[in-house]
Amino acid sequence: MKVILTDEVRGLGGRGEVVAVKDGYARNYLIPKSLAREATPGNLKAAEHERKKWAALSAKEKDVAQLAADKMGELKLVIYKRAGEEGLLFGSVTASEIADLLAAQGVEIDKRRIDIDHPIKSLGNHEVEVRLHREVSAKIQVEVHPVGEEAQP
């Protein structure tokens, strides 16, 4: 089935693109979540008219994302987790925890936009990428310290 994407779908395409997907994926996921519309001749004509609006909206979103990336580049997040003697954590630092720390700093980011290349399971400094826009991403520093260290002077 051919659909017109109304929003960016990772691994599929950007807003306004016409892509071919399996019928079930379109009917059960893309269309109900308003991520796509069926590519009928009427919808294709309407999408042509909306392309200019979408281009302007995308440029505005990119500018906002770039400002947020500049702000986030200066952030250094500190998290305290339980750890063993060798510096390995009991568990790992999750994207949800990083999103909560960012929210506490005044930056609202969806946890699905946080890319952790490898699980953070050790103490120390780690670099995490946050995808803010298709073309804009920011790298933030996450410092992991053992629980109990925050009470020491």
C-alpha positions in Angstrom: 0.0 0.0 0.0 1.3 3.5 -0.8 1.0 6.1 1.9 1.9 9.8 2.3 3.8 10.4 5.5 2.4 13.2 7.6 5.3 13.1 10.1 8.9 11.8 10.2 9.0 8.0 10.7 12.4 6.7 11.6 13.7 4.2 9.0 10.8 5.0 6.6 11.0 8.6 5.5 10.2 12.2 6.2 7.0 14.3 6.1 5.4 14.5 2.7 7.1 11.5 1.2 5.1 8.8 -0.6 6.3 5.4 0.5 5.2 1.8 -0.1 4.6 -0.2 3.1 2.8 -3.4 3.9 -1.0 -3.1 4.2 -1.1 -4.2 7.9 1.6 -1.7 8.9 -0.3 1.1 7.3 -3.8 0.2 8.6 -2.8 -0.9 12.1 0.0 1.6 12.9 0.7 4.5 10.6 -2.8 5.6 9.8 -4.3 5.2 13.3 -1.4 7.2 14.8 -1.8 9.9 12.2 1.7 9.3 10.9 0.4 8.7 7.3 -2.5 8.9 5.0 -3.5 6.6 2.2 -2.0 7.8 -1.2 -5.2 8.4 -3.1 -5.2 10.9 -6.0 -7.1 13.4 -3.8 -4.6 13.0 -0.9 -1.7 13.3 -3.3 -3.0 16.6 -4.7 -3.6 17.9 -1.1 -0.1 16.8 -0.1 1.4 18.8 -3.0 -0.3 22.0 -1.7 0.9 21.2 1.9 4.6 20.6 0.9 5.4 24.3 1.1 3.8 24.6 4.5 5.7 21.4 5.7 9.0 22.8 4.4 8.5 26.0 6.3 7.5 24.0 9.4 10.5 21.7 9.1 12.8 24.7 8.8 11.3 26.2 12.0 11.5 22.9 13.8 15.2 22.6 12.8 16.0 26.0 14.1 14.3 25.2 17.5 16.1 21.9 17.6 19.4 23.6 16.9 18.8 26.1 19.8 18.0 23.2 22.1 21.1 21.3 20.9 23.3 24.3 21.7 21.8 24.5 25.2 22.2 20.8 25.7 25.8 20.8 24.6 26.7 22.7 27.8 24.8 20.3 30.1 26.6 17.8 32.3 24.3 15.3 34.0 25.2 13.6 37.2 23.5 10.5 38.3 24.0 8.4 41.4 23.6 4.6 41.2 24.4 1.6 43.4 27.7 0.1 42.3 30.0 -2.8 43.2 33.6 -2.5 44.3 35.0 -2.9 40.7 32.9 0.1 39.6 30.2 -1.9 37.9 26.6 -0.8 38.4 23.8 -3.0 39.8 21.6 -2.5 36.7 22.2 0.3 34.2 21.4 3.9 33.4 18.3 4.0 31.2 17.0 6.5 28.7 14.1 7.3 31.1 16.5 8.3 33.9 18.4 10.6 31.5 15.1 12.1 30.3 14.1 12.8 33.9 17.5 14.4 34.6 17.1 16.6 31.5 13.5 17.5 32.6 14.9 18.6 36.0 17.4 20.9 34.1 14.4 22.4 32.1 14.8 20.5 28.9 11.8 18.3 28.0 12.9 15.4 25.7 11.1 12.2 24.9 13.0 9.2 26.1 12.8 7.6 22.6 14.9 10.3 21.2 17.8 9.4 23.5 20.3 7.0 21.9 22.5 5.0 24.2 24.9 3.2 22.0 25.9 0.7 24.6 24.3 0.2 28.1 25.8 2.4 30.7 26.8 -0.2 33.3 29.9 1.4 34.9 30.9 4.4 36.9 32.5 7.4 35.1 31.8 9.7 32.2 29.7 8.6 29.3 28.6 10.3 26.1 24.9 10.0 25.0 23.4 11.3 21.8 20.0 12.9 21.7 18.2 13.2 18.4 16.3 16.4 18.4 15.5 16.6 14.6 16.3 14.5 11.6 19.3 16.7 10.9 20.1 17.9 14.4 21.5 15.9 17.3 23.3 16.8 20.5 25.8 14.9 22.6 25.5 15.2 26.4 27.9 14.1 29.1 26.5 11.7 31.8 28.6 11.3 34.9 27.8 8.2 36.9 28.8 8.2 40.6 28.2 5.6 43.3 25.4 6.2 45.8 26.7 7.7 49.0 29.3 9.9 47.3 26.8 12.8 47.2 26.8 13.0 51.0 30.6 13.4 51.2 32.0 17.0 51.2 
